[in-house]
Amino acid sequence: MLSSLKLFMFSIVFWGLWNLRNKMRIEGVFPRSANAVLYKCFYHLQTWRILLKPADQAILDDQMSKLKTWMEDFTPLDYFI
């Protein structure tokens, strides 16, 4: 059961990264910050969570609340500016 949740999360996160990669490569649109990338993955997790069983949804909700708290406290370092 937990392995299917991990596979779901892995798939959604990497699908979000793939979409961002395509946007950068094809449209030339780059994310403004590291938070933009994280929020895009978070958005996809929220959107597709309805496909999970209720027990897995509860686990995912817990993980997403931890991720959201971490993202709100996250301050990216601007090394390349």
C-alpha positions as a printed NumPy array, in Angstrom:
array([[  0.   ,   0.   ,   0.   ],
       [  2.703,   2.46 ,   0.957],
       [  4.772,   1.576,  -2.093],
       [  1.907,   2.605,  -4.391],
       [  1.768,   5.973,  -2.59 ],
       [  5.513,   6.421,  -3.052],
       [  5.186,   5.572,  -6.732],
       [  2.309,   8.053,  -7.036],
       [  4.322,  10.823,  -5.383],
       [  7.409,  10.015,  -7.437],
       [  5.399,  10.054, -10.676],
       [  3.595,  13.307,  -9.936],
       [  6.736,  15.161,  -8.827],
       [  8.736,  14.063, -11.842],
       [  5.821,  14.775, -14.181],
       [  5.752,  18.314, -12.765],
       [  9.495,  18.633, -13.274],
       [  9.141,  17.328, -16.828],
       [  6.467,  19.942, -17.551],
       [  8.721,  22.68 , -16.186],
       [ 11.596,  21.386, -18.283],
       [  9.435,  21.466, -21.402],
       [  8.261,  24.986, -20.596],
       [ 11.884,  26.115, -20.281],
       [ 13.064,  24.307, -23.402],
       [ 10.146,  24.911, -25.761],
       [  8.653,  28.215, -24.589],
       [ 11.778,  29.747, -23.031],
       [  9.896,  30.444, -19.772],
       [ 12.077,  29.917, -16.706],
       [ 10.904,  29.654, -13.08 ],
       [ 11.584,  32.768, -11.041],
       [ 12.814,  30.871,  -7.99 ],
       [ 13.276,  27.441,  -6.47 ],
       [  9.986,  27.955,  -4.645],
       [  8.175,  28.188,  -7.98 ],
       [  9.364,  24.676,  -8.835],
       [  8.309,  23.331,  -5.434],
       [  4.898,  24.989,  -5.62 ],
       [  4.321,  23.523,  -9.094],
       [  4.998,  20.006,  -7.767],
       [  2.795,  20.743,  -4.749],
       [  0.011,  21.891,  -7.07 ],
       [  0.183,  18.657,  -9.071],
       [  0.084,  16.572,  -5.884],
       [ -3.039,  18.43 ,  -4.746],
       [ -4.7  ,  18.111,  -8.135],
       [ -4.152,  14.384,  -8.587],
       [ -4.625,  13.235,  -4.96 ],
       [ -8.272,  12.385,  -5.691],
       [ -7.041,   9.296,  -7.543],
       [ -5.79 ,   7.788,  -4.27 ],
       [ -7.675,   5.636,  -1.797],
       [ -8.91 ,   7.51 ,   1.299],
       [ -6.212,   5.994,   3.541],
       [ -3.48 ,   7.048,   1.12 ],
       [ -5.077,  10.49 ,   0.794],
       [ -4.74 ,  10.954,   4.561],
       [ -1.045,  10.012,   4.444],
       [ -0.482,  12.312,   1.466],
       [ -2.312,  15.162,   3.22 ],
       [  0.002,  14.765,   6.208],
       [  3.086,  14.777,   3.975],
       [  1.806,  17.781,   2.013],
       [  1.161,  19.761,   5.198],
       [  4.753,  19.097,   6.276],
       [  5.987,  20.103,   2.823],
       [  3.876,  23.272,   2.864],
       [  5.275,  24.272,   6.261],
       [  8.803,  23.671,   5.014],
       [  8.141,  25.64 ,   1.811],
       [  6.793,  28.616,   3.756],
       [  9.973,  28.694,   5.862],
       [ 12.294,  28.062,   2.898],
       [ 14.539,  30.919,   1.816],
       [ 16.515,  30.039,  -1.303],
       [ 20.073,  31.225,  -1.571],
       [ 20.813,  33.31 ,  -4.639],
       [ 24.293,  32.112,  -5.569],
       [ 24.034,  32.862,  -9.26 ],
       [ 22.841,  36.453,  -9.219]])
